[in-house]
């Protein structure tokens, strides 16, 4: 059966009746091979599945939604496409749990950049689908979250958010607003910064891996 999104998979090395899932969501202009490069470093009990975003930008590049520029080089995100991608990811999670022996109560999203922005959107719109998110080099965008999300039950949701202090693509100031938003929603959140640009520092990888093992 073809699933909604193309993907790469690393089967768990420790087989349980149902194994937890780490779903990797890449950034704008990348593809499913990007984050999958560190799949073998992730905890052995997880299914590690790296999804390819649906919008084809040619030459092996994909996006979860378009980013357009106007004549003054202001950036605009296509929120309609982002909302569609949000719901496609949720559908994809349902397809994965139907296809593989995945523990539906132990699903984590690991997103980078646009993938992190979508991770927030999925988790806050559908907290019953996702228990943990690792959001690296992204930010919280209320525009692409389902209306009325503030009323959702976030008791089982935990977030690890991180950002580079010299990120030239997404300013660190945008990311710094996230913890206070999560606090108002009573969501258990860990926020860390690293002295890097728009990328994943080795220490960042080490910290979120430990966070996954502890949570």
N, C-alpha and C positions, 0 to 999 in steps of 0.2 A: 504493500500500500504506500502510495506517495504521500508524504506529509506536506503541510502547508509551506514549510521552509526547507531549503537545502541545509545539510548539516554534516559535521564531522563528529564521530563518537569515540570515546575511550571507555570501554567496558570496565566495571569495577574489578579491582584485583582481589578484593575480599567479597565473596558472594554471600549475601544475606537473603532471607525470604523476599524482602523488598529493600532495595538500596536507595539511598538518598541521591538527589540530582543536583549537579551544578550546571546551570545553563549560562553559557558565555555569550555576551552580546557585544559585538565589535563596534568601533567608531565609524564615523562618516568617511567614505572613500576607501574603506578597508574591506576585508572579507573574513570568512570563517576560519581561515588558516592562521590568522594573526594571533588571537588570544589562545588558540589551540596549541600554539608552540610551547606553552608551559603546562599542558594537560598532565604530563607524566609527573610533574612536581606536586600535583594536587593530591589531597588525601585519598587513600586507596579504596575506601569503601564507597566512594561516589561514582555514579555515572557522570562522565564529563562530556557534555554535548555543546558544541559550538555552532550557533546558527548563522546562516547567511541572511543579511538584510534583503528585503524584497525589491528595492529599487536599483536597477542595474545602471551604473554610470559608465559602463564599458571598461575594457582593459583590466578585468578582474577587480574592479572597484564597485562597492555597493553602499547604499545609504538606507537608513530607516525612514528618513524624510529629506526632502530637498531643502537646501539653503540657498536663497536667492539674494542677489545684490541689486540695489537701485543705482541710479546715476551718481549718487554721492557716496557710493560704496558702503551704504548701510546694509547690514545683514538682516534678512527676514527668514524665519523658519516657517515651513509649510505645516501649520498645525493640523490641518485636515489629514495630511499624509501621516503625521505622527500619531494621531488618534487611531487611524486605520492599522498602523503597525503595532500599536499597543494591543489592540484586540486580536491581531494575527498571532502575536506572541502568546496570548492567553489560550487561543485555540491550539497552537502548537504544543503548549504544555499539556493540554488535555489529550492530544494525539500521542504524545510521548508516554504518558501514564497508561494509555490504552495499549501501547505497542510493547513497552518494556516493563519488567517488574520493578517499577519505581514507587517509592514511598511518597504518596501524594501529600503527606503531612511533613515532609522534609525536603523542600525544594528551595534552592538558593539561586538567585540571579547574580552574575558577576558581569557588570557592564563597564565599558570604558567610553568616556566622552559621550557621543550620541547614545551609545548603548547604556550608559549610566543614567542619562536623562529619561530614557525609556524604562529603565528598571524602576525608578521612582514612580513613573506613571502606572506601570503594571501593578506594583505592590500596593500603592495607595488606592487605586481604582478597584482592585480585586485582592484584598488582603487574605482571603480564604485560599488563594491559589499559591501564595508564596510566603515562606516563613522568614527568609533572610535575604538581604541584598548587600552586595559589595558594589558601591558606586564610586568609581575612580575617575577623576578629572571631568566630572559632570556637575549638574546643578538641578535643583527642584524647579520645575516649570508647571505652575498650577493650570496653565492654559490647556494642557493636554491630559489632564486627569478628569475622570468622570465627575459630572455635576453631583454635588451632595456628598463627596468623598469624606468630608469632615465627620459625617455621622457613622462612618464605618468602624468596625471593631478591630483595633490594631494590637490587641493584647498579645498575639503570638508573633508579631513582626519585630525583627531586629535589623538594624542598619549599621554597616561599616562604611563611612564616607571618607574619601581622601582626595587631596589635591596638591599640585605642585605650586610652591609659592611664587615661582617665576613663569607660570603658564602664560604663554603668549597667544593662545587660541581661546581659552575660556578663562577670564580673569578670576583670580582666587577670591576676590570680593564676592563674586556670584555664589561661590561654593560656601563661603563663610555664613551666608544667610540661612543655609539649610538646617543646622542644628537647632536654631531657635524655632523654626517652623515645625520641626519634628517634636520639639519639646511641648509646643501648644497642643499637639495631637497625642501626647503621651506615648510616643514611640521610642523604644530603647535604642539610642544612637551613640555610636563611637565616631568621633571625627578627628582625623589626623592630617598634618601637612608635612610635606617633604621639600627639600631645597632643589627642586627639579622643574623642568618645563612641562610640556604637554606629553607626559609619558609615565610609565610605571617604574618607580625606583625599586631596586632590589629590596630595600628595607620595607617598602610599601607591600610588596609581594609577601615577604616574610610575616609582616604584621597581620595582613588579612588572612593568611593561611592559618596562623595561630588562633586568630579570632574564630575562624570556622571550626577549628578543633575544640575550642572552649565553649562554643555556643551550639 
